[in-house]
Amino acid sequence: MFLDHPSITATNAQTEPDRLERLQRVYGYAMALADSAGNAGFVDKLTQLHDHKGTLIVLWHAPPSAEEQDYFSRAWASKVGDGTTMVEHEY
């Protein structure tokens, strides 16, 4: 069992708690994509997920591959996410 999950934060989280719930779903979606691809090291690269007014910001310990970035793009664009392509990566 992995216990060092990334922190999950959102702008206006106290007045809009649904943003944190959405990030939890997006994180699970991205993790499922990584798992199905056999990418066991994916979770170790993540530091934080942040929803800044509808833009997903993914912070990494190490530079992600294009495939790893795509996990979050797909998740954020899905119905469990924001439904947009507004994703930024910082490392």
Secondary structure, 3 states (H helix, E strand, C coil): CCCCCCEEEECCCCCCCHHHHHHHHHHHHHHHHHHHCCCCCHHHHEEEEEEECCEEEEEECCCCCHHHHHHHHHHHHCCCCCCCCCEEEEC
